[in-house]
Amino acid sequence: MALKPEPPITPQGMAALKARYDHLLGTERPEIVEIVSWAAGNGDRSENGDYLYGRKRMREIDRELGYLARRMKVLRVVDPSKQPDKNRVFFGATVELADEHDSRMAVTLVGDDEQDASERRIGWNSPMAKALRGASVGDLRVVNLPSGAKEWEVMSIDYA
């Protein structure tokens, strides 16, 4: 997968990626190396479940470490509190939206690496984030969702 040049990420998102990297490198990988070393000393490796699983898990960890290292090099940390125009929706904004039934929800526009639907943190390149970019309070925006187009009104914008 090709990495896009300098995708944005919040300072908290970068800290989370760094914490994941440090945890894998400093905790999980050494534990697996120890298990694999112990299992290798138990004789026949071809039928040694601990050895085979450990090697597989070590490859997964190494692959994730490589991805995280490459990804953190290309990410651009953007502090939402330093956005010059806080009256418009840009990266890092928390936006309160209302639909035609006055049902409200708040979403935060974050980097694609830190999106989490359960916390209403939507990726910067998601259809909703793209539709909201540049909007002001009172603007109506149509978002094309898998279930069809839906119109949302921007009720408030916050960069706290």
OpenMM code with the backbone's topology and positions (N, CA, C; nanometers):
from openmm import Vec3, app, unit

residues = "MET ALA LEU LYS PRO GLU PRO PRO ILE THR PRO GLN GLY MET ALA ALA LEU LYS ALA ARG TYR ASP HIS LEU LEU GLY THR GLU ARG PRO GLU ILE VAL GLU ILE VAL SER TRP ALA ALA GLY ASN GLY ASP ARG SER GLU ASN GLY ASP TYR LEU TYR GLY ARG LYS ARG MET ARG GLU ILE ASP ARG GLU LEU GLY TYR LEU ALA ARG ARG MET LYS VAL LEU ARG VAL VAL ASP PRO SER LYS GLN PRO ASP LYS ASN ARG VAL PHE PHE GLY ALA THR VAL GLU LEU ALA ASP GLU HIS ASP SER ARG MET ALA VAL THR LEU VAL GLY ASP ASP GLU GLN ASP ALA SER GLU ARG ARG ILE GLY TRP ASN SER PRO MET ALA LYS ALA LEU ARG GLY ALA SER VAL GLY ASP LEU ARG VAL VAL ASN LEU PRO SER GLY ALA LYS GLU TRP GLU VAL MET SER ILE ASP TYR ALA".split()
positions = [
    Vec3(0.0843, -0.1171, 0.0000),
    Vec3(0.0000, 0.0000, 0.0000),
    Vec3(0.0891, 0.1238, 0.0000),
    Vec3(0.0678, 0.2132, -0.0949),
    Vec3(0.1454, 0.3362, -0.1022),
    Vec3(0.0973, 0.4339, 0.0041),
    Vec3(0.1917, 0.4995, 0.0674),
    Vec3(0.1582, 0.5964, 0.1705),
    Vec3(0.1441, 0.7337, 0.1069),
    Vec3(0.0374, 0.8074, 0.1424),
    Vec3(0.0174, 0.9417, 0.0910),
    Vec3(0.1175, 1.0351, 0.1582),
    Vec3(0.1628, 1.1374, 0.0881),
    Vec3(0.2606, 1.2280, 0.1479),
    Vec3(0.1991, 1.3141, 0.2586),
    Vec3(0.2613, 1.3124, 0.3730),
    Vec3(0.2274, 1.3948, 0.4884),
    Vec3(0.0789, 1.4000, 0.5247),
    Vec3(0.0161, 1.2878, 0.5515),
    Vec3(-0.1216, 1.2935, 0.5998),
    Vec3(-0.1230, 1.3554, 0.7397),
    Vec3(-0.2299, 1.4284, 0.7742),
    Vec3(-0.2340, 1.4934, 0.9054),
    Vec3(-0.2691, 1.3958, 1.0170),
    Vec3(-0.2229, 1.4298, 1.1368),
    Vec3(-0.2562, 1.3545, 1.2573),
    Vec3(-0.2520, 1.4528, 1.3736),
    Vec3(-0.3369, 1.4318, 1.4732),
    Vec3(-0.3347, 1.5180, 1.5913),
    Vec3(-0.2165, 1.4794, 1.6801),
    Vec3(-0.1743, 1.5683, 1.7700),
    Vec3(-0.0673, 1.5315, 1.8631),
    Vec3(-0.1034, 1.4076, 1.9460),
    Vec3(-0.2306, 1.3952, 1.9854),
    Vec3(-0.2739, 1.2779, 2.0624),
    Vec3(-0.2657, 1.1514, 1.9780),
    Vec3(-0.3004, 1.1619, 1.8504),
    Vec3(-0.2925, 1.0471, 1.7609),
    Vec3(-0.1491, 1.0007, 1.7411),
    Vec3(-0.0573, 1.0954, 1.7258),
    Vec3(0.0839, 1.0598, 1.7102),
    Vec3(0.1361, 0.9959, 1.8385),
    Vec3(0.0944, 1.0486, 1.9537),
    Vec3(0.1371, 0.9905, 2.0816),
    Vec3(0.0867, 0.8472, 2.0951),
    Vec3(-0.0357, 0.8208, 2.0473),
    Vec3(-0.0915, 0.6855, 2.0544),
    Vec3(-0.0133, 0.5898, 1.9639),
    Vec3(0.0233, 0.6348, 1.8436),
    Vec3(0.1032, 0.5502, 1.7546),
    Vec3(0.2401, 0.5220, 1.8155),
    Vec3(0.3014, 0.6239, 1.8732),
    Vec3(0.4326, 0.6069, 1.9368),
    Vec3(0.4224, 0.5115, 2.0554),
    Vec3(0.3147, 0.5238, 2.1342),
    Vec3(0.2959, 0.4340, 2.2492),
    Vec3(0.2787, 0.2900, 2.2017),
    Vec3(0.2046, 0.2695, 2.0932),
    Vec3(0.1861, 0.1352, 2.0381),
    Vec3(0.3204, 0.0784, 1.9913),
    Vec3(0.3978, 0.1596, 1.9219),
    Vec3(0.5297, 0.1180, 1.8743),
    Vec3(0.6190, 0.0788, 1.9923),
    Vec3(0.6234, 0.1652, 2.0926),
    Vec3(0.7075, 0.1390, 2.2103),
    Vec3(0.6633, 0.0133, 2.2843),
    Vec3(0.5312, -0.0079, 2.2936),
    Vec3(0.4794, -0.1273, 2.3613),
    Vec3(0.5196, -0.2546, 2.2857),
    Vec3(0.5020, -0.2517, 2.1546),
    Vec3(0.5402, -0.3687, 2.0745),
    Vec3(0.6897, -0.3973, 2.0862),
    Vec3(0.7702, -0.2930, 2.0740),
    Vec3(0.9153, -0.3106, 2.0746),
    Vec3(0.9701, -0.3431, 2.2135),
    Vec3(0.9146, -0.2805, 2.3159),
    Vec3(0.9701, -0.2962, 2.4497),
    Vec3(0.9070, -0.4042, 2.5346),
    Vec3(0.7845, -0.4460, 2.5010),
    Vec3(0.7144, -0.5437, 2.5843),
    Vec3(0.6800, -0.6713, 2.5083),
    Vec3(0.5960, -0.6583, 2.4048),
    Vec3(0.5463, -0.7779, 2.3359),
    Vec3(0.6565, -0.8561, 2.2644),
    Vec3(0.7408, -0.7860, 2.1893),
    Vec3(0.8434, -0.8575, 2.1127),
    Vec3(0.9412, -0.9316, 2.2043),
    Vec3(0.9926, -0.8682, 2.3105),
    Vec3(1.0824, -0.9436, 2.3998),
    Vec3(1.0158, -1.0664, 2.4627),
    Vec3(0.8867, -1.0560, 2.4960),
    Vec3(0.8158, -1.1718, 2.5522),
    Vec3(0.8102, -1.2858, 2.4516),
    Vec3(0.7793, -1.2536, 2.3260),
    Vec3(0.7700, -1.3559, 2.2213),
    Vec3(0.9079, -1.4145, 2.1919),
    Vec3(1.0104, -1.3313, 2.1894),
    Vec3(1.1469, -1.3815, 2.1666),
    Vec3(1.1844, -1.4816, 2.2752),
    Vec3(1.1480, -1.4514, 2.3983),
    Vec3(1.1776, -1.5425, 2.5096),
    Vec3(1.1035, -1.6757, 2.4934),
    Vec3(0.9763, -1.6693, 2.4547),
    Vec3(0.8974, -1.7913, 2.4343),
    Vec3(0.9562, -1.8744, 2.3203),
    Vec3(0.9915, -1.8085, 2.2092),
    Vec3(1.0481, -1.8797, 2.0941),
    Vec3(1.1815, -1.9441, 2.1318),
    Vec3(1.2637, -1.8725, 2.2061),
    Vec3(1.3935, -1.9283, 2.2487),
    Vec3(1.3735, -2.0500, 2.3373),
    Vec3(1.2811, -2.0404, 2.4310),
    Vec3(1.2513, -2.1531, 2.5199),
    Vec3(1.1992, -2.2721, 2.4392),
    Vec3(1.1031, -2.2432, 2.3475),
    Vec3(1.0426, -2.3501, 2.2682),
    Vec3(1.1447, -2.4145, 2.1749),
    Vec3(1.2376, -2.3359, 2.1219),
    Vec3(1.3399, -2.3905, 2.0320),
    Vec3(1.4298, -2.4894, 2.1050),
    Vec3(1.4468, -2.4682, 2.2336),
    Vec3(1.5299, -2.5586, 2.3118),
    Vec3(1.4616, -2.6888, 2.3478),
    Vec3(1.3346, -2.7024, 2.3140),
    Vec3(1.2580, -2.8225, 2.3481),
    Vec3(1.2629, -2.9305, 2.2409),
    Vec3(1.3532, -2.9196, 2.1474),
    Vec3(1.3673, -3.0272, 2.0494),
    Vec3(1.3025, -2.9965, 1.9167),
    Vec3(1.2311, -3.0951, 1.8621),
    Vec3(1.1736, -3.0906, 1.7276),
    Vec3(1.0860, -2.9662, 1.7098),
    Vec3(1.1286, -2.8780, 1.6224),
    Vec3(1.0552, -2.7528, 1.6005),
    Vec3(0.9371, -2.7705, 1.5056),
    Vec3(0.9375, -2.8750, 1.4257),
    Vec3(0.8318, -2.8927, 1.3256),
    Vec3(0.6958, -2.9205, 1.3890),
    Vec3(0.6938, -2.9758, 1.5085),
    Vec3(0.5661, -3.0056, 1.5740),
    Vec3(0.5540, -2.9337, 1.7081),
    Vec3(0.6298, -2.8270, 1.7240),
    Vec3(0.6313, -2.7524, 1.8486),
    Vec3(0.5390, -2.6315, 1.8341),
    Vec3(0.4206, -2.6401, 1.8920),
    Vec3(0.3201, -2.5347, 1.8792),
    Vec3(0.3667, -2.4005, 1.9328),
    Vec3(0.4339, -2.4010, 2.0482),
    Vec3(0.4829, -2.2750, 2.1046),
    Vec3(0.5821, -2.2083, 2.0101),
    Vec3(0.6687, -2.2890, 1.9515),
    Vec3(0.7690, -2.2356, 1.8596),
    Vec3(0.7022, -2.1802, 1.7336),
    Vec3(0.6138, -2.2597, 1.6733),
    Vec3(0.5487, -2.2178, 1.5488),
    Vec3(0.4621, -2.0937, 1.5699),
    Vec3(0.3814, -2.0945, 1.6770),
    Vec3(0.2973, -1.9780, 1.7045),
    Vec3(0.3840, -1.8560, 1.7363),
    Vec3(0.4889, -1.8759, 1.8146),
    Vec3(0.5770, -1.7654, 1.8515),
    Vec3(0.6425, -1.7016, 1.7309),
    Vec3(0.6909, -1.7836, 1.6386),
    Vec3(0.7520, -1.7299, 1.5163),
    Vec3(0.6493, -1.6519, 1.4341),
    Vec3(0.5278, -1.7064, 1.4260),
    Vec3(0.4218, -1.6375, 1.3512),
    Vec3(0.3910, -1.5031, 1.4160),
    Vec3(0.3770, -1.5029, 1.5474),
    Vec3(0.3459, -1.3789, 1.6196),
    Vec3(0.4610, -1.2786, 1.6068),
    Vec3(0.5840, -1.3269, 1.6082),
    Vec3(0.6987, -1.2375, 1.5938),
    Vec3(0.6982, -1.1702, 1.4561),
    Vec3(0.6618, -1.2452, 1.3517),
    Vec3(0.6519, -1.1861, 1.2180),
    Vec3(0.5435, -1.0790, 1.2146),
    Vec3(0.4294, -1.1053, 1.2805),
    Vec3(0.3214, -1.0062, 1.2857),
    Vec3(0.3677, -0.8789, 1.3567),
    Vec3(0.4363, -0.8963, 1.4685),
    Vec3(0.4862, -0.7808, 1.5444),
    Vec3(0.5878, -0.7029, 1.4609),
    Vec3(0.6807, -0.7725, 1.3976),
    Vec3(0.7817, -0.7055, 1.3151),
    Vec3(0.7179, -0.6308, 1.1985),
    Vec3(0.6151, -0.6904, 1.1391),
    Vec3(0.5444, -0.6246, 1.0293),
    Vec3(0.4770, -0.4965, 1.0791),
    Vec3(0.4107, -0.5041, 1.1950),
    Vec3(0.3443, -0.3854, 1.2497),
    Vec3(0.4463, -0.2792, 1.2910),
    Vec3(0.5578, -0.3209, 1.3493),
    Vec3(0.6630, -0.2248, 1.3854),
    Vec3(0.7149, -0.1518, 1.2615),
    Vec3(0.7360, -0.2257, 1.1538),
    Vec3(0.7821, -0.1645, 1.0294),
    Vec3(0.6814, -0.0653, 0.9750),
    Vec3(0.5542, -0.1049, 0.9758),
    Vec3(0.4492, -0.0151, 0.9271),
    Vec3(0.4439, 0.1116, 1.0113),
    Vec3(0.4427, 0.0956, 1.1442),
    Vec3(0.4347, 0.2124, 1.2325),
    Vec3(0.5547, 0.3049, 1.2131),
    Vec3(0.6733, 0.2485, 1.2001),
    Vec3(0.7936, 0.3308, 1.1807),
    Vec3(0.7845, 0.4104, 1.0507),
    Vec3(0.7429, 0.3441, 0.9418),
    Vec3(0.7287, 0.4141, 0.8135),
    Vec3(0.6188, 0.5189, 0.8207),
    Vec3(0.5096, 0.4840, 0.8847),
    Vec3(0.3949, 0.5745, 0.8916),
    Vec3(0.4275, 0.6997, 0.9727),
    Vec3(0.4918, 0.6816, 1.0878),
    Vec3(0.5230, 0.7974, 1.1718),
    Vec3(0.6192, 0.8936, 1.1021),
    Vec3(0.7014, 0.8429, 1.0097),
    Vec3(0.7936, 0.9300, 0.9357),
    Vec3(0.7197, 1.0234, 0.8397),
    Vec3(0.6075, 0.9784, 0.7843),
    Vec3(0.5393, 1.0590, 0.6823),
    Vec3(0.4249, 1.1432, 0.7375),
    Vec3(0.3818, 1.1166, 0.8597),
    Vec3(0.2700, 1.1916, 0.9159),
    Vec3(0.3114, 1.3337, 0.9526),
    Vec3(0.2165, 1.4258, 0.9395),
    Vec3(0.2382, 1.5657, 0.9762),
    Vec3(0.1484, 1.5960, 1.0952),
    Vec3(0.2088, 1.6301, 1.2093),
    Vec3(0.1321, 1.6595, 1.3303),
    Vec3(0.0705, 1.7984, 1.3159),
    Vec3(-0.0625, 1.8042, 1.3324),
    Vec3(-0.1362, 1.9301, 1.3236),
    Vec3(-0.2094, 1.9501, 1.4555),
    Vec3(-0.1792, 2.0592, 1.5237),
    Vec3(-0.2442, 2.0902, 1.6510),
    Vec3(-0.3742, 2.1648, 1.6224),
    Vec3(-0.4907, 2.1022, 1.6495),
    Vec3(-0.6188, 2.1666, 1.6198),
    Vec3(-0.6375, 2.3008, 1.6906),
    Vec3(-0.5809, 2.3169, 1.8086),
    Vec3(-0.6002, 2.4419, 1.8829),
    Vec3(-0.5305, 2.5597, 1.8154),
    Vec3(-0.4433, 2.5320, 1.7187),
    Vec3(-0.3711, 2.6392, 1.6499),
    Vec3(-0.4276, 2.6698, 1.5116),
    Vec3(-0.5492, 2.6224, 1.4836),
    Vec3(-0.6121, 2.6537, 1.3554),
    Vec3(-0.6367, 2.8046, 1.3493),
    Vec3(-0.6003, 2.8699, 1.2390),
    Vec3(-0.6148, 3.0156, 1.2315),
    Vec3(-0.7604, 3.0634, 1.2251),
    Vec3(-0.8480, 2.9874, 1.1606),
    Vec3(-0.9885, 3.0281, 1.1467),
    Vec3(-1.0755, 2.9278, 1.2212),
    Vec3(-1.1107, 2.9618, 1.3431),
    Vec3(-1.1886, 2.8695, 1.4267),
    Vec3(-1.3393, 2.8781, 1.4000),
    Vec3(-1.3788, 2.9581, 1.3017),
    Vec3(-1.5203, 2.9696, 1.2660),
    Vec3(-1.5574, 2.8790, 1.1494),
    Vec3(-1.4612, 2.8046, 1.0994),
    Vec3(-1.4854, 2.7127, 0.9889),
    Vec3(-1.4343, 2.5744, 1.0278),
    Vec3(-1.4879, 2.4743, 0.9613),
    Vec3(-1.4499, 2.3360, 0.9908),
    Vec3(-1.3226, 2.3007, 0.9146),
    Vec3(-1.2190, 2.2681, 0.9916),
    Vec3(-1.0935, 2.2191, 0.9364),
    Vec3(-1.0490, 2.1006, 1.0203),
    Vec3(-0.9291, 2.0519, 0.9936),
    Vec3(-0.8751, 1.9368, 1.0648),
    Vec3(-0.8758, 1.9608, 1.2157),
    Vec3(-0.9236, 1.8610, 1.2897),
    Vec3(-0.9244, 1.8674, 1.4359),
    Vec3(-1.0489, 1.9275, 1.4964),
    Vec3(-1.1397, 1.9769, 1.4149),
    Vec3(-1.2613, 2.0398, 1.4677),
    Vec3(-1.3573, 1.9348, 1.5228),
    Vec3(-1.4231, 1.9708, 1.6322),
    Vec3(-1.5363, 1.8923, 1.6806),
    Vec3(-1.6600, 1.9687, 1.6364),
    Vec3(-1.7438, 1.9033, 1.5594),
    Vec3(-1.8572, 1.9685, 1.4951),
    Vec3(-1.9862, 1.9066, 1.5456),
    Vec3(-2.0771, 1.9917, 1.5928),
    Vec3(-2.2101, 1.9430, 1.6302),
    Vec3(-2.2998, 1.9604, 1.5088),
    Vec3(-2.3680, 1.8523, 1.4732),
    Vec3(-2.4527, 1.8497, 1.3542),
    Vec3(-2.5960, 1.8176, 1.3922),
    Vec3(-2.6902, 1.8672, 1.3120),
    Vec3(-2.8315, 1.8338, 1.3301),
    Vec3(-2.8875, 1.7931, 1.1945),
    Vec3(-2.9696, 1.6873, 1.1937),
    Vec3(-3.0324, 1.6452, 1.0686),
    Vec3(-3.1710, 1.7079, 1.0581),
    Vec3(-3.2467, 1.6670, 0.9562),
    Vec3(-3.3790, 1.7270, 0.9327),
    Vec3(-3.4785, 1.6977, 1.0445),
    Vec3(-3.4527, 1.5973, 1.1276),
    Vec3(-3.5401, 1.5639, 1.2411),
    Vec3(-3.4880, 1.6256, 1.3703),
    Vec3(-3.3897, 1.7124, 1.3599),
    Vec3(-3.3231, 1.7775, 1.4725),
    Vec3(-3.2522, 1.6774, 1.5637),
    Vec3(-3.2188, 1.5603, 1.5096),
    Vec3(-3.1336, 1.4660, 1.5829),
    Vec3(-2.9920, 1.5201, 1.5748),
    Vec3(-2.9260, 1.5250, 1.6886),
    Vec3(-2.7931, 1.5853, 1.6923),
    Vec3(-2.6852, 1.4817, 1.7198),
    Vec3(-2.5700, 1.5097, 1.6651),
    Vec3(-2.4519, 1.4289, 1.6951),
    Vec3(-2.3293, 1.5173, 1.6774),
    Vec3(-2.2262, 1.4836, 1.7503),
    Vec3(-2.0999, 1.5561, 1.7382),
    Vec3(-1.9949, 1.4612, 1.6828),
    Vec3(-1.9152, 1.5107, 1.5907),
    Vec3(-1.8053, 1.4332, 1.5340),
    Vec3(-1.6780, 1.5172, 1.5403),
    Vec3(-1.5652, 1.4487, 1.5509),
    Vec3(-1.4353, 1.5163, 1.5493),
    Vec3(-1.3588, 1.4679, 1.4276),
    Vec3(-1.3067, 1.5619, 1.3490),
    Vec3(-1.2311, 1.5291, 1.2287),
    Vec3(-1.0852, 1.5070, 1.2676),
    Vec3(-1.0379, 1.3845, 1.2500),
    Vec3(-0.9024, 1.3468, 1.2908),
    Vec3(-0.8300, 1.2796, 1.1743),
    Vec3(-0.7050, 1.2470, 1.1952),
    Vec3(-0.6281, 1.1762, 1.0938),
    Vec3(-0.6848, 1.0378, 1.0694),
    Vec3(-0.6633, 0.9864, 0.9509),
    Vec3(-0.7172, 0.8549, 0.9161),
    Vec3(-0.6621, 0.7445, 1.0053),
    Vec3(-0.5427, 0.7645, 1.0623),
    Vec3(-0.4828, 0.6639, 1.1503),
    Vec3(-0.5475, 0.6597, 1.2880),
    Vec3(-0.6245, 0.7611, 1.3226),
    Vec3(-0.6822, 0.7678, 1.4571),
    Vec3(-0.8348, 0.7671, 1.4569),
    Vec3(-0.8955, 0.7400, 1.3428),
    Vec3(-1.0416, 0.7381, 1.3373),
    Vec3(-1.0975, 0.6240, 1.4217),
    Vec3(-1.2125, 0.6497, 1.4827),
    Vec3(-1.2768, 0.5512, 1.5694),
    Vec3(-1.4256, 0.5837, 1.5728),
    Vec3(-1.5043, 0.5072, 1.5005),
    Vec3(-1.6475, 0.5343, 1.4899),
    Vec3(-1.7176, 0.5290, 1.6251),
    Vec3(-1.6719, 0.4419, 1.7149),
    Vec3(-1.7377, 0.4309, 1.8455),
    Vec3(-1.7201, 0.5576, 1.9286),
    Vec3(-1.6163, 0.6357, 1.8999),
    Vec3(-1.5941, 0.7620, 1.9705),
    Vec3(-1.6302, 0.8821, 1.8837),
    Vec3(-1.6925, 0.8562, 1.7687),
    Vec3(-1.7317, 0.9607, 1.6733),
    Vec3(-1.6117, 1.0439, 1.6276),
    Vec3(-1.4998, 0.9761, 1.6088),
    Vec3(-1.3793, 1.0383, 1.5542),
    Vec3(-1.3695, 0.9902, 1.4097),
    Vec3(-1.3963, 1.0820, 1.3159),
    Vec3(-1.4020, 1.0425, 1.1752),
    Vec3(-1.2741, 1.0837, 1.1028),
    Vec3(-1.2324, 0.9987, 1.0109),
    Vec3(-1.1103, 1.0221, 0.9347),
    Vec3(-1.1223, 1.1428, 0.8433),
    Vec3(-1.0125, 1.2144, 0.8295),
    Vec3(-1.0053, 1.3365, 0.7500),
    Vec3(-1.0460, 1.3130, 0.6048),
    Vec3(-1.0279, 1.1935, 0.5537),
    Vec3(-1.0619, 1.1635, 0.4145),
    Vec3(-1.1933, 1.0877, 0.3994),
    Vec3(-1.2713, 1.0783, 0.5071),
    Vec3(-1.4012, 1.0113, 0.4993),
    Vec3(-1.5002, 1.1006, 0.4239),
    Vec3(-1.6069, 1.0422, 0.3686),
    Vec3(-1.7055, 1.1233, 0.2968),
    Vec3(-1.7643, 1.2357, 0.3831),
    Vec3(-1.7929, 1.2079, 0.5102),
    Vec3(-1.8508, 1.3115, 0.5957),
    Vec3(-1.7511, 1.4244, 0.6199),
    Vec3(-1.6258, 1.3903, 0.6483),
    Vec3(-1.5246, 1.4939, 0.6726),
    Vec3(-1.5042, 1.5797, 0.5480),
    Vec3(-1.5015, 1.5156, 0.4326),
    Vec3(-1.4847, 1.5919, 0.3084),
    Vec3(-1.6006, 1.6883, 0.2876),
    Vec3(-1.7226, 1.6438, 0.3192),
    Vec3(-1.8395, 1.7301, 0.3026),
    Vec3(-1.8378, 1.8466, 0.4013),
    Vec3(-1.7828, 1.8253, 0.5198),
    Vec3(-1.7836, 1.9290, 0.6236),
    Vec3(-1.6692, 2.0294, 0.6106),
    Vec3(-1.5650, 1.9963, 0.5396),
    Vec3(-1.4484, 2.0852, 0.5298),
    Vec3(-1.4894, 2.2255, 0.4845),
    Vec3(-1.4453, 2.3252, 0.5596),
    Vec3(-1.4703, 2.4641, 0.5237),
    Vec3(-1.6066, 2.5170, 0.5636),
    Vec3(-1.6928, 2.4342, 0.6206),
    Vec3(-1.8277, 2.4779, 0.6587),
    Vec3(-1.8224, 2.5713, 0.7792),
    Vec3(-1.9241, 2.6568, 0.7900),
    Vec3(-1.9407, 2.7466, 0.9044),
    Vec3(-2.0692, 2.7101, 0.9763),
    Vec3(-2.0882, 2.7660, 1.0962),
    Vec3(-2.2120, 2.7424, 1.1708),
    Vec3(-2.3294, 2.7904, 1.0857),
    Vec3(-2.4323, 2.7069, 1.0757),
    Vec3(-2.5507, 2.7382, 0.9974),
    Vec3(-2.5475, 2.6814, 0.8566),
    Vec3(-2.4324, 2.6389, 0.8094),
    Vec3(-2.4225, 2.5811, 0.6750),
    Vec3(-2.4892, 2.4444, 0.6705),
    Vec3(-2.5507, 2.4147, 0.5563),
    Vec3(-2.6079, 2.2827, 0.5312),
    Vec3(-2.5121, 2.2073, 0.4405),
    Vec3(-2.4855, 2.0829, 0.4747),
    Vec3(-2.3968, 2.0000, 0.3942),
    Vec3(-2.4632, 1.8660, 0.3680),
    Vec3(-2.4533, 1.8192, 0.2446),
    Vec3(-2.5074, 1.6892, 0.2070),
    Vec3(-2.3930, 1.5884, 0.2107),
    Vec3(-2.4170, 1.4790, 0.2818),
    Vec3(-2.3176, 1.3731, 0.2940),
    Vec3(-2.3720, 1.2495, 0.2237),
    Vec3(-2.2955, 1.1961, 0.1305),
    Vec3(-2.3359, 1.0739, 0.0613),
    Vec3(-2.2912, 0.9538, 0.1433),
    Vec3(-2.3878, 0.8849, 0.2001),
    Vec3(-2.3629, 0.7675, 0.2829),
    Vec3(-2.4052, 0.6425, 0.2069),
    Vec3(-2.3617, 0.5244, 0.2505),
    Vec3(-2.4053, 0.4012, 0.1836),
    Vec3(-2.5579, 0.3873, 0.1795),
    Vec3(-2.6258, 0.4426, 0.2802),
    Vec3(-2.7721, 0.4343, 0.2844),
    Vec3(-2.8387, 0.5442, 0.2026),
    Vec3(-2.7609, 0.6319, 0.1416),
    Vec3(-2.8148, 0.7410, 0.0619),
    Vec3(-2.7673, 0.8757, 0.1137),
    Vec3(-2.8026, 0.9806, 0.0411),
    Vec3(-2.7605, 1.1153, 0.0790),
    Vec3(-2.8381, 1.1634, 0.2015),
    Vec3(-2.7688, 1.2354, 0.2897),
    Vec3(-2.8311, 1.2897, 0.4099),
    Vec3(-2.7783, 1.4310, 0.4307),
    Vec3(-2.8705, 1.5211, 0.4664),
    Vec3(-2.8330, 1.6609, 0.4868),
    Vec3(-2.8136, 1.6894, 0.6352),
    Vec3(-2.7055, 1.7601, 0.6668),
    Vec3(-2.6729, 1.7965, 0.8040),
    Vec3(-2.6515, 1.9472, 0.8116),
    Vec3(-2.6956, 2.0065, 0.9233),
    Vec3(-2.6684, 2.1474, 0.9492),
    Vec3(-2.5595, 2.1569, 1.0554),
    Vec3(-2.4628, 2.2443, 1.0320),
    Vec3(-2.3554, 2.2660, 1.1290),
    Vec3(-2.4094, 2.3560, 1.2396),
    Vec3(-2.4155, 2.3035, 1.3621),
    Vec3(-2.4696, 2.3778, 1.4763),
    Vec3(-2.3598, 2.4484, 1.5562),
    Vec3(-2.2440, 2.3854, 1.5705),
    Vec3(-2.1325, 2.4486, 1.6421),
    Vec3(-2.0013, 2.3863, 1.5968),
    Vec3(-1.8943, 2.4635, 1.6171),
    Vec3(-1.7590, 2.4197, 1.5823),
    Vec3(-1.6703, 2.4502, 1.7020),
    Vec3(-1.5913, 2.3507, 1.7428),
    Vec3(-1.5047, 2.3696, 1.8591),
    Vec3(-1.3677, 2.3094, 1.8304),
    Vec3(-1.2647, 2.3786, 1.8726),
    Vec3(-1.1275, 2.3302, 1.8562),
    Vec3(-1.0585, 2.3075, 1.9896),
    Vec3(-1.1346, 2.2805, 2.0949),
    Vec3(-1.0759, 2.2643, 2.2293),
    Vec3(-0.9902, 2.1415, 2.2392),
] * unit.nanometer
topology = app.Topology()
chain = topology.addChain("A")
for resn in residues:
    res = topology.addResidue(resn, chain)
    for name in ("N", "CA", "C"):
        topology.addAtom(name, app.Element.getBySymbol(name[0]), res)
